[in-house]
Amino acid sequence: MDIPLNVENNLFPEHFTLFQNYPNPFNPSTIISFTIKEKAKTTLRVYDIFGKLVRELTNDVLEPGKYDFEFNGSNLSSGIYYYRLRSGRLKETKKMVLIK
């Protein structure tokens, strides 16, 4: 499990939001940000195009707020990857591109 780069617990998000990673495409690292509006069991995972789990960035009960996680793909091949956020009953998936 990684440690988030930034956590803003002092704001109260109105929505569950998974933002597009930045930069995208990336080499070798990118920032994945999201907001959650309720305390909940939250996972953020990265998968390859075959659906194989590449990395789990968090798997914990998180407080409401905005979170930023760095994903480093230096040990991965160029290509398309997916990141999925699940928090409580909510989930969302986005695509990112690693170019070396």
Buried (B, 14 or more C-beta within 10 A) or exposed (E): EEEBEEBEEEEEBEEBBBBEBEEBEBEEEBBBBBBBBEEBEBBBBBBBEEEEEBBEBBEEEBEBBBBBBBBEBEEBEEEEBBBBBBBEEBEBEBEBBBEE
